[in-house]
């Protein structure tokens, strides 16, 4: 059974807009969902970004770089007094755009929907349940009628494959895509992992650290971190490997890295990377071939790991790895 959302225990890196909206609605506080349905090409927040406003004026999430948030909150609080389906359009000047990091201005359209009165609470609950179960789900909003329908990936395969919300060609339907948070399984409680874990979490990834070596996986080195101590291949199978999961091996020890890589390369993991030099990787490839992996499977492996930014320190290497993970995840 899926546990109910606990706002007090929520990870700050987790985009819990839907969960907060449902919690505030059920608690009698009131909530209004704000969703970006259209914007300029280089917007600070993409189409599909959401913000929820409580009846007390609290906000979670974001629909811009800050330039229209205040107006959205004001409009949302008014809608709690007189619930309605409302579409806002903001023209952003060049000066305002520059202040939030854009080269020029444009237009942003934001849909406001009070939860319960306009946006059905039961649909919001289904979205929250799907997210908790790591299932992809979508909500189709009829911008003319104001109705909502739940859909799965098969209804809009291109949108789900690209994790891209947007208005359909008919101009009437807005499809909001909700994908499970991307996960990263990191093999090796090493110095690079000490820098990588907090960076990845700030970027919105759900990160799991795995290392059966007690000397490395200590609370002193990773205070407060829960570290899986099973052998990497068994730990990965228990963790689960799907198209929203990446695997990163950092131990530089074939006894630990190879079992993890063999398991990952036979899975649907979207990213697989391994630490080591070009010479080390050549030897690794030979071992993977001996283990029965095909050339196509081995070609999925990013090694030496990370983008070539001439990184030297553990923190710089962590940056290069995270950048490559994001590059692969966002690549069409």
Backbone torsions as a table, in degrees:
resi	resn	phi	psi	omega
1	UNK	NA	136.5	179.6
2	UNK	-73.1	130.5	179.7
3	UNK	-72.6	145.1	177.7
4	UNK	-66.6	152.9	-179.6
5	UNK	-66.2	130.8	178.0
6	UNK	-113.8	101.0	-177.2
7	UNK	-56.1	-35.3	-177.2
8	UNK	-66.9	-25.9	-177.6
9	UNK	-101.3	4.7	-174.8
10	UNK	-67.4	138.7	175.0
11	UNK	-71.6	124.7	-179.0
12	UNK	-58.4	-24.3	-180.0
13	UNK	-80.7	-12.5	-178.1
14	UNK	-85.5	129.1	-179.9
15	UNK	-76.4	87.4	-171.3
16	UNK	-101.7	36.1	-178.2
17	UNK	-58.6	-49.1	-178.7
18	UNK	-62.1	-41.3	-178.2
19	UNK	-66.7	-41.1	177.1
20	UNK	-65.7	-42.0	179.6
21	UNK	-58.5	-45.0	-179.9
22	UNK	-66.6	-40.3	179.6
23	UNK	-63.6	-45.0	179.2
24	UNK	-65.7	-40.1	179.4
25	UNK	-63.7	-48.4	-178.7
26	UNK	-66.4	-27.5	179.5
27	UNK	-82.0	-0.3	178.4
28	UNK	81.1	6.3	-179.6
29	UNK	-78.1	-33.2	-175.7
30	UNK	93.7	145.6	-178.8
31	UNK	-152.9	144.9	176.0
32	UNK	-126.2	126.2	176.7
33	UNK	-87.4	131.9	174.2
34	UNK	-116.6	126.3	-175.9
35	UNK	-128.5	129.6	174.8
36	UNK	-73.5	119.0	179.6
37	UNK	-109.3	-13.5	179.3
38	UNK	-162.5	146.7	-178.7
39	UNK	-165.9	179.7	178.5
40	UNK	-73.4	166.4	-172.8
41	UNK	-66.6	-29.6	-176.2
42	UNK	-113.7	41.4	-175.4
43	UNK	-66.6	149.7	177.2
44	UNK	-70.8	-21.3	176.6
45	UNK	-128.9	128.3	-175.3
46	UNK	-74.5	164.2	173.0
47	UNK	-56.4	136.8	-176.8
48	UNK	100.4	-14.9	177.9
49	UNK	-62.1	144.1	-176.3
50	UNK	-131.3	154.3	174.8
51	UNK	-137.5	143.1	174.4
52	UNK	-120.7	137.1	179.6
53	UNK	-114.0	128.6	178.4
54	UNK	-88.1	166.7	177.8
55	UNK	-65.1	-13.3	177.4
56	UNK	-95.2	1.5	179.6
57	UNK	88.0	7.3	177.0
58	UNK	-76.8	150.7	178.9
59	UNK	-132.5	145.0	172.3
60	UNK	-131.3	135.5	179.7
61	UNK	95.1	-169.9	-177.0
62	UNK	-160.1	145.4	175.8
63	UNK	-118.5	0.0	178.3
64	UNK	-161.7	-174.1	176.0
65	UNK	-80.1	7.9	179.8
66	UNK	117.9	-10.4	-172.9
67	UNK	-76.4	-21.0	-179.2
68	UNK	-123.0	0.8	-176.0
69	UNK	-57.8	-43.8	-178.0
70	UNK	-60.2	-42.9	-179.9
71	UNK	-67.5	-36.5	178.9
72	UNK	-64.4	-43.2	179.5
73	UNK	-62.0	-44.7	179.6
74	UNK	-60.0	-47.0	179.6
75	UNK	-64.3	-39.2	-178.7
76	UNK	-64.4	-43.2	-179.8
77	UNK	-64.4	-34.7	176.5
78	UNK	-66.6	-35.3	179.9
79	UNK	-69.5	-25.0	176.6
80	UNK	-67.7	-26.9	178.0
81	UNK	-80.9	-34.0	179.8
82	UNK	-138.4	81.2	-173.3
83	UNK	-54.1	133.8	178.3
84	UNK	-161.7	163.1	176.8
85	UNK	-90.3	116.6	-171.8
86	UNK	-133.2	136.4	178.1
87	UNK	-113.5	122.6	179.8
88	UNK	-105.0	145.4	175.4
89	UNK	-130.0	127.7	-178.8
90	UNK	-118.6	129.2	171.9
91	UNK	-92.4	122.1	-177.3
92	UNK	-101.3	121.7	-178.0
93	UNK	-72.2	165.6	178.2
94	UNK	-60.7	-40.4	-179.3
95	UNK	-64.4	-44.3	179.4
96	UNK	-65.0	-42.2	-180.0
97	UNK	-60.0	-42.2	179.9
98	UNK	-62.5	-36.1	-178.4
99	UNK	-65.6	-26.9	179.4
100	UNK	-105.6	17.9	171.0
101	UNK	93.6	16.1	179.6
102	UNK	-106.8	155.7	179.8
103	UNK	-78.0	-29.5	-178.8
104	UNK	-152.5	169.0	-176.3
105	UNK	-82.7	-171.5	-178.6
106	UNK	174.5	-152.8	-176.6
107	UNK	-128.7	141.9	176.3
108	UNK	-130.8	131.3	178.9
109	UNK	-112.4	128.8	-175.8
110	UNK	-125.6	128.1	178.7
111	UNK	-95.4	127.8	178.4
112	UNK	-109.3	131.9	-178.0
113	UNK	-143.2	111.2	174.2
114	UNK	-62.4	133.0	-179.5
115	UNK	-72.4	133.8	-179.8
116	UNK	96.8	-61.7	-177.7
117	UNK	-73.5	-33.3	-177.9
118	UNK	-122.5	-55.8	178.2
119	UNK	-89.6	114.5	-174.5
120	UNK	-58.4	128.4	180.0
121	UNK	-63.1	-32.2	-178.8
122	UNK	-67.8	-32.1	176.6
123	UNK	-71.4	-40.1	177.4
124	UNK	-62.0	-38.6	178.4
125	UNK	-64.9	-38.9	177.8
126	UNK	-64.7	-39.2	178.1
127	UNK	-64.0	-45.4	179.9
128	UNK	-62.6	-40.6	179.1
129	UNK	-65.0	-42.7	179.1
130	UNK	-63.6	-41.8	179.7
131	UNK	-62.7	-42.4	-179.7
132	UNK	-65.2	-30.9	-179.7
133	UNK	-91.6	5.3	-178.9
134	UNK	59.3	41.9	174.5
135	UNK	-109.1	138.2	176.1
136	UNK	-76.5	139.8	-179.6
137	UNK	-150.5	155.1	179.5
138	UNK	-134.3	155.3	175.6
139	UNK	-121.9	124.1	177.7
140	UNK	-100.8	118.9	179.8
141	UNK	-107.2	125.1	175.2
142	UNK	-82.1	111.2	-174.4
143	UNK	-73.6	-9.9	177.4
144	UNK	-96.6	-49.5	-177.0
145	UNK	-86.2	-23.1	-178.0
146	UNK	78.2	20.7	179.5
147	UNK	-95.4	164.4	-177.0
148	UNK	-134.8	143.7	176.9
149	UNK	-139.3	141.8	174.9
150	UNK	-86.5	140.9	177.8
151	UNK	-138.6	159.1	175.0
152	UNK	-103.9	177.7	-177.8
153	UNK	-57.0	-29.9	-177.3
154	UNK	-68.1	-20.3	-179.4
155	UNK	-73.5	-34.7	-179.8
156	UNK	-139.2	69.8	-173.1
157	UNK	-58.4	-38.0	-179.1
158	UNK	-67.1	-40.9	180.0
159	UNK	-65.7	-42.7	-179.4
160	UNK	-69.1	-38.5	-180.0
161	UNK	-62.8	-35.4	-178.4
162	UNK	-95.3	-1.7	-176.0
163	UNK	51.9	53.4	-172.4
164	UNK	-128.9	110.4	173.5
165	UNK	-78.1	160.6	177.3
166	UNK	167.8	172.0	178.7
167	UNK	-85.3	134.0	179.2
168	UNK	-70.0	166.8	-176.0
169	UNK	-60.8	-25.9	179.9
170	UNK	-72.8	-9.2	179.0
171	UNK	72.2	3.1	-175.5
172	UNK	-107.8	-29.2	-175.0
173	UNK	-110.4	131.3	173.9
174	UNK	-107.5	126.3	-179.7
175	UNK	-104.9	116.3	178.1
176	UNK	-100.5	115.3	-176.7
177	UNK	-95.6	127.9	178.0
178	UNK	-118.1	107.8	179.9
179	UNK	-101.7	150.9	176.1
180	UNK	-64.6	148.5	178.7
181	UNK	-56.7	138.3	176.6
182	UNK	-67.1	138.7	-178.4
183	UNK	-113.3	151.0	175.3
184	UNK	-130.3	126.1	173.9
185	UNK	-101.5	117.6	-177.2
186	UNK	-105.2	119.5	179.6
187	UNK	-97.3	112.4	178.4
188	UNK	119.1	107.9	178.1
189	UNK	-85.6	63.5	-175.5
190	UNK	-103.5	-179.5	-175.5
191	UNK	-62.7	-35.1	177.8
192	UNK	-64.2	-39.4	179.6
193	UNK	-62.8	-32.5	179.2
194	UNK	-60.3	-35.4	177.7
195	UNK	-85.9	-35.4	-173.1
196	UNK	-69.9	-43.5	-173.5
197	UNK	-55.9	-52.6	179.7
198	UNK	-65.0	-34.3	177.7
199	UNK	-62.7	-46.9	-177.3
200	UNK	-65.0	-38.3	179.4
201	UNK	-66.9	-39.2	177.1
202	UNK	-63.7	-29.0	178.7
203	UNK	-82.2	0.4	174.4
204	UNK	98.5	7.7	-179.9
205	UNK	-87.5	146.9	171.9
206	UNK	-91.0	112.9	-170.0
207	UNK	-111.2	134.6	175.5
208	UNK	-121.2	131.4	179.4
209	UNK	-104.8	133.2	-177.2
210	UNK	-128.9	127.6	176.3
211	UNK	-167.2	117.2	-179.1
212	UNK	-79.4	-3.4	-177.1
213	UNK	-88.9	111.2	-176.1
214	UNK	-60.9	-33.8	-178.6
215	UNK	-64.4	-33.5	179.0
216	UNK	-85.7	-42.7	-174.8
217	UNK	-87.2	60.9	-178.2
218	UNK	-106.2	156.6	178.8
219	UNK	-67.6	-25.8	178.3
220	UNK	-66.3	-41.0	-179.4
221	UNK	-80.1	-32.7	-178.4
222	UNK	-132.3	71.1	-175.9
223	UNK	-59.4	128.9	177.4
224	UNK	78.5	-1.7	-177.3
225	UNK	-87.7	134.2	174.3
226	UNK	-90.9	118.1	-173.2
227	UNK	-115.2	125.3	176.7
228	UNK	-70.1	127.7	-175.7
229	UNK	-108.2	12.6	173.9
230	UNK	-75.1	163.9	174.9
231	UNK	-62.6	142.0	-169.9
232	UNK	-50.7	-42.7	-177.8
233	UNK	-66.9	-41.8	177.5
234	UNK	-66.4	-39.9	-179.9
235	UNK	-63.5	-40.2	179.9
236	UNK	-67.3	-40.0	178.1
237	UNK	-63.5	-38.7	177.7
238	UNK	-70.4	-35.4	-179.8
239	UNK	-68.0	-38.9	-177.4
240	UNK	96.9	133.0	-179.8
241	UNK	-126.3	112.3	178.5
242	UNK	-131.5	-173.9	-176.5
243	UNK	-69.9	-3.9	176.3
244	UNK	-112.8	20.5	-178.6
245	UNK	-122.7	137.3	174.9
246	UNK	-116.5	153.1	-179.6
247	UNK	-125.9	130.9	-177.4
248	UNK	-128.8	120.7	178.8
249	UNK	-106.5	128.3	-173.2
250	UNK	-127.4	2.3	-173.4
251	UNK	-72.8	-25.6	-175.8
252	UNK	62.8	25.2	179.5
253	UNK	-126.5	114.7	-175.3
254	UNK	-59.0	-30.4	-179.6
255	UNK	-62.6	-29.0	-179.6
256	UNK	-100.5	-43.3	-175.7
257	UNK	-68.9	-44.2	-173.4
258	UNK	-61.0	-47.6	178.6
259	UNK	-59.2	-36.7	178.4
260	UNK	-67.3	-42.9	-178.0
261	UNK	-67.9	-40.4	179.0
262	UNK	-61.2	-42.9	178.6
263	UNK	-65.7	-45.3	-176.7
264	UNK	-67.4	-41.1	-176.9
265	UNK	-68.9	-16.8	176.0
266	UNK	-94.7	5.5	-177.2
267	UNK	-109.7	-174.0	177.9
268	UNK	-95.7	12.9	-178.6
269	UNK	-50.5	135.2	-175.1
270	UNK	-76.8	-22.4	-178.6
271	UNK	-143.4	135.8	175.9
272	UNK	-139.0	121.3	-177.9
273	UNK	-135.3	150.7	-178.3
274	UNK	-137.5	135.6	177.6
275	UNK	-73.9	146.3	176.9
276	UNK	143.5	157.4	-179.5
277	UNK	-75.5	173.7	177.3
278	UNK	-60.8	-41.1	179.2
279	UNK	-64.8	-43.6	178.0
280	UNK	-61.2	-38.8	-178.5
281	UNK	-67.9	-36.0	178.7
282	UNK	-60.6	-42.2	177.2
283	UNK	-66.9	-36.7	179.6
284	UNK	-63.8	-43.4	-179.6
285	UNK	-58.9	-42.0	179.8
286	UNK	-61.8	-40.7	179.9
287	UNK	-67.6	-39.1	-180.0
288	UNK	-66.6	-36.3	177.1
289	UNK	-65.4	-41.3	178.2
290	UNK	-63.9	-28.5	179.6
291	UNK	-78.8	-5.0	175.4
292	UNK	99.8	8.5	178.6
293	UNK	-78.5	145.3	-179.7
294	UNK	-82.1	166.8	178.3
295	UNK	-61.9	-38.4	179.8
296	UNK	-65.7	-39.4	178.8
297	UNK	-66.0	-45.2	-179.0
298	UNK	-65.3	-32.4	-179.3
299	UNK	-64.4	-17.7	178.3
300	UNK	-74.3	-14.5	-174.4
301	UNK	-79.8	127.1	176.6
302	UNK	-91.5	106.0	-178.8
303	UNK	-157.5	133.6	-3.6
304	UNK	-58.8	142.9	-172.0
305	UNK	-69.8	149.0	173.6
306	UNK	91.5	159.5	175.0
307	UNK	-72.5	148.6	-178.8
308	UNK	-80.9	86.9	178.0
309	UNK	-112.9	17.1	-178.3
310	UNK	60.9	37.0	-179.5
311	UNK	-65.4	143.8	179.9
312	UNK	-124.0	-51.4	-176.7
313	UNK	-79.0	162.4	176.3
314	UNK	-54.6	-40.5	-179.9
315	UNK	-66.5	-40.4	178.5
316	UNK	-66.2	-38.7	176.8
317	UNK	-64.2	-39.7	177.7
318	UNK	-61.2	-40.5	177.5
319	UNK	-61.6	-44.1	-177.9
320	UNK	-64.4	-36.5	179.5
321	UNK	-69.0	-47.7	-178.8
322	UNK	-61.8	-39.7	178.9
323	UNK	-62.1	-40.7	179.9
324	UNK	-68.8	-39.6	177.5
325	UNK	-59.0	-46.1	179.9
326	UNK	-65.2	-40.7	179.0
327	UNK	-58.9	-45.3	-179.1
328	UNK	-68.7	-40.0	-178.7
329	UNK	-65.6	-37.0	-176.5
330	UNK	-91.1	-7.7	-178.5
331	UNK	-65.8	133.6	179.6
332	UNK	-56.4	NA	NA
